[in-house]
């Protein structure tokens, strides 16, 4: 083999080595870049989850505070109405508490309805600005012993919130009557439209995240999806999405 052929062969080997080294370097850079991207994506994912979790907790706290304030107002209303009834009956012993009398009381208070129950939970008289008082709500809600247990215990007051299927809710307060055995109940019905506009919701939190940038975000309560930046998932079940199970 002459010097020229040897030089060509050496050059060929050198070129191959350089190419291999270049490929190794390029592969290392690519692997490092991918790892850096994965690390950055993981960090961003964790920050997003942490931020949403914190906002959801804040949302829950604000709504709980609002609910507590509303129920406190209902407690004050039912106690105030009881005092008014006692005063009116003291001034007019022949006063009859019937539907018409409750209608007059309703005009003086910011309430959706007033009911007088017998000790066993039967609606004796009622007045309402909606049809809840005659609906199935009361057949279920007023049968709760927590409401009826206030009968005979004037110092006790029941208060609670019932969420309705349409997204509205009803705040209820009850206390024992003092003029006769029975229970005085007042309630306020907040329409679904008001709840959607004014209540803080998980949906308000996640809808600011673009699926193209942050991916699909889902907030679930139990097995039900209650909020997502993918509107098609809202109301669905976690069990229906295998990627969400775990």
C-alpha positions as CSV (number, residue, x, y, z in Angstrom):
1,X,0.0,0.0,0.0
2,X,1.5,3.3,-1.0
3,X,1.5,6.4,1.1
4,X,-1.4,8.0,-0.8
5,X,-3.7,5.0,-0.2
6,X,-2.6,4.9,3.4
7,X,-3.4,8.6,3.8
8,X,-6.8,8.1,2.3
9,X,-7.6,5.2,4.6
10,X,-6.4,7.1,7.7
11,X,-8.5,10.1,6.6
12,X,-11.5,7.8,6.2
13,X,-11.1,6.4,9.6
14,X,-10.7,9.9,11.1
15,X,-13.8,11.0,9.3
16,X,-15.8,8.1,10.7
17,X,-14.5,8.7,14.2
18,X,-15.4,12.4,13.9
19,X,-18.9,11.6,12.7
20,X,-19.3,9.1,15.5
21,X,-18.1,11.6,18.1
22,X,-20.4,14.2,16.6
23,X,-23.4,11.9,16.8
24,X,-22.6,11.0,20.4
25,X,-22.3,14.7,21.2
26,X,-25.5,15.5,19.4
27,X,-27.3,12.6,21.1
28,X,-26.0,13.8,24.5
29,X,-27.3,17.3,23.7
30,X,-30.6,15.9,22.5
31,X,-31.0,13.7,25.6
32,X,-30.1,16.6,27.9
33,X,-32.6,18.8,26.1
34,X,-35.3,16.3,26.4
35,X,-34.6,15.7,30.0
36,X,-34.6,19.5,30.6
37,X,-37.9,19.8,28.8
38,X,-39.4,17.0,30.9
39,X,-38.1,18.5,34.1
40,X,-39.5,21.9,33.1
41,X,-42.8,20.3,32.1
42,X,-43.0,18.4,35.4
43,X,-42.2,21.5,37.4
44,X,-44.8,23.5,35.5
45,X,-47.4,20.7,36.0
46,X,-46.7,20.6,39.8
47,X,-47.0,24.4,40.0
48,X,-50.3,24.3,38.1
49,X,-51.7,21.6,40.3
50,X,-50.5,23.4,43.4
51,X,-52.0,26.7,42.2
52,X,-55.4,25.1,41.3
53,X,-55.5,23.2,44.6
54,X,-54.8,26.4,46.5
55,X,-57.4,28.3,44.6
56,X,-60.0,25.6,45.1
57,X,-59.3,25.6,48.8
58,X,-59.7,29.3,48.9
59,X,-62.9,29.0,46.9
60,X,-64.3,26.5,49.4
61,X,-63.4,28.7,52.3
62,X,-65.0,31.7,50.8
63,X,-68.2,29.8,50.0
64,X,-68.3,28.2,53.4
65,X,-68.0,31.6,55.0
66,X,-70.8,32.9,52.8
67,X,-72.9,29.9,53.7
68,X,-72.3,30.4,57.4
69,X,-73.2,34.1,57.1
70,X,-76.4,33.2,55.3
71,X,-77.4,30.6,57.8
72,X,-76.7,33.0,60.7
73,X,-79.1,35.4,59.0
74,X,-81.7,32.7,58.7
75,X,-81.4,31.9,62.4
76,X,-81.9,35.5,63.3
77,X,-84.9,35.7,61.0
78,X,-86.7,32.7,62.5
79,X,-86.0,33.9,66.1
80,X,-87.2,37.4,65.2
81,X,-90.3,36.0,63.5
82,X,-91.1,33.9,66.6
83,X,-90.8,37.0,68.8
84,X,-93.1,38.9,66.5
85,X,-95.7,36.1,66.6
86,X,-95.5,36.0,70.5
87,X,-95.9,39.8,70.6
88,X,-98.9,39.8,68.2
89,X,-100.6,37.0,70.1
90,X,-100.1,38.7,73.4
91,X,-101.7,41.9,72.0
92,X,-104.4,40.0,70.3
93,X,-105.2,36.7,72.0
94,X,-107.8,35.7,69.4
95,X,-105.2,36.0,66.5
96,X,-105.3,32.9,64.3
97,X,-102.1,31.9,62.6
98,X,-103.3,30.6,59.3
99,X,-102.0,30.9,55.7
100,X,-103.2,34.5,55.4
101,X,-101.5,35.6,58.6
102,X,-98.2,34.0,57.4
103,X,-98.6,35.8,54.1
104,X,-98.7,39.1,56.0
105,X,-95.6,38.1,57.9
106,X,-93.8,37.1,54.7
107,X,-94.3,40.6,53.3
108,X,-92.2,42.0,56.2
109,X,-89.3,39.7,55.8
110,X,-86.7,38.9,53.1
111,X,-87.8,35.3,52.9
112,X,-89.0,32.8,50.3
113,X,-91.4,31.0,52.6
114,X,-92.7,30.4,56.2
115,X,-94.2,27.1,57.4
116,X,-95.8,26.0,60.6
117,X,-95.3,22.3,61.4
118,X,-97.1,20.0,63.8
119,X,-94.7,18.0,66.2
120,X,-94.8,15.1,63.7
121,X,-93.7,17.3,60.8
122,X,-97.0,17.8,59.0
123,X,-97.2,21.2,57.3
124,X,-100.1,22.9,59.2
125,X,-99.9,26.4,57.5
126,X,-97.6,27.9,54.9
127,X,-96.9,31.0,52.9
128,X,-94.4,31.2,50.1
129,X,-93.3,33.2,47.0
130,X,-92.5,30.0,45.2
131,X,-93.8,26.4,44.9
132,X,-91.1,24.7,47.1
133,X,-93.4,24.6,50.1
134,X,-95.7,22.2,48.3
135,X,-93.0,20.2,46.5
136,X,-91.2,17.0,47.3
137,X,-88.4,19.0,49.0
138,X,-90.4,19.3,52.2
139,X,-91.6,15.7,52.3
140,X,-87.9,14.8,52.5
141,X,-86.3,17.8,54.2
142,X,-88.9,18.3,57.0
143,X,-88.9,14.6,57.9
144,X,-85.4,15.0,59.2
145,X,-85.3,14.6,63.0
146,X,-82.8,17.4,63.3
147,X,-85.7,19.8,62.4
148,X,-88.4,18.2,64.5
149,X,-86.2,17.8,67.5
150,X,-86.3,21.5,68.2
151,X,-90.0,21.0,69.1
152,X,-90.3,21.5,72.9
153,X,-86.8,23.0,73.1
154,X,-87.2,26.8,72.6
155,X,-83.5,27.3,73.1
156,X,-82.5,25.1,70.2
157,X,-82.4,26.3,66.5
158,X,-81.9,24.2,63.4
159,X,-80.1,25.7,60.4
160,X,-79.0,24.0,57.2
161,X,-78.6,24.3,53.4
162,X,-80.1,22.0,50.8
163,X,-78.6,22.0,47.3
164,X,-81.1,21.5,44.5
165,X,-80.8,19.6,41.3
166,X,-80.8,22.7,39.2
167,X,-77.8,24.3,41.0
168,X,-79.9,26.5,43.3
169,X,-80.0,26.1,47.0
170,X,-82.3,26.6,50.0
171,X,-81.2,27.9,53.4
172,X,-83.5,26.7,56.2
173,X,-83.9,27.6,59.8
174,X,-86.3,26.2,62.4
175,X,-87.2,26.7,66.0
176,X,-89.9,25.6,68.4
177,X,-93.1,27.5,68.7
178,X,-93.9,28.9,72.1
179,X,-97.6,29.4,71.7
180,X,-98.3,25.7,71.1
181,X,-96.4,22.5,70.3
182,X,-94.9,22.7,66.8
183,X,-92.1,24.1,64.8
184,X,-91.7,27.4,63.0
185,X,-89.7,27.1,59.7
186,X,-88.4,29.8,57.5
187,X,-86.4,29.4,54.3
188,X,-84.8,31.4,51.5
189,X,-84.3,30.0,48.0
190,X,-81.3,31.3,46.0
191,X,-81.9,30.9,42.3
192,X,-79.5,28.9,40.1
193,X,-78.8,32.0,38.0
194,X,-77.6,33.9,41.0
195,X,-75.5,31.0,42.2
196,X,-73.8,30.7,38.8
197,X,-73.0,34.5,38.5
198,X,-72.0,35.3,42.1
199,X,-70.8,32.2,43.8
200,X,-67.1,31.3,43.5
201,X,-66.8,28.1,41.6
202,X,-64.1,25.6,40.5
203,X,-65.1,26.3,36.9
204,X,-64.1,30.0,37.3
205,X,-60.7,28.8,38.3
206,X,-59.8,26.3,35.6
207,X,-61.4,28.0,32.6
208,X,-58.4,30.4,32.4
209,X,-56.1,27.6,31.6
210,X,-55.7,26.9,27.8
211,X,-55.7,23.1,27.0
212,X,-53.1,23.8,24.3
213,X,-50.6,25.2,26.9
214,X,-51.5,23.6,30.2
215,X,-53.2,20.4,29.0
216,X,-56.6,19.2,30.1
217,X,-57.4,20.1,33.8
218,X,-60.1,18.3,35.7
219,X,-61.4,19.0,39.2
220,X,-63.5,16.1,40.7
221,X,-65.7,15.8,43.7
222,X,-65.6,12.2,44.6
223,X,-66.2,10.4,41.3
224,X,-67.9,13.3,39.5
225,X,-66.1,15.8,37.4
226,X,-67.3,19.2,38.6
227,X,-65.0,21.5,36.6
228,X,-62.6,21.3,33.6
229,X,-61.1,23.5,30.9
230,X,-62.6,20.9,28.5
231,X,-66.3,21.6,28.7
232,X,-67.1,18.2,27.3
233,X,-65.8,16.5,30.5
234,X,-67.9,18.5,33.0
235,X,-70.6,16.4,34.7
236,X,-68.9,13.2,33.6
237,X,-67.5,10.4,35.7
238,X,-63.8,9.9,36.6
239,X,-64.4,6.2,36.1
240,X,-65.3,6.8,32.4
241,X,-61.8,8.3,31.8
242,X,-59.1,5.6,32.5
243,X,-56.3,8.2,32.4
244,X,-57.9,9.9,35.5
245,X,-58.1,6.7,37.5
246,X,-55.3,5.9,39.9
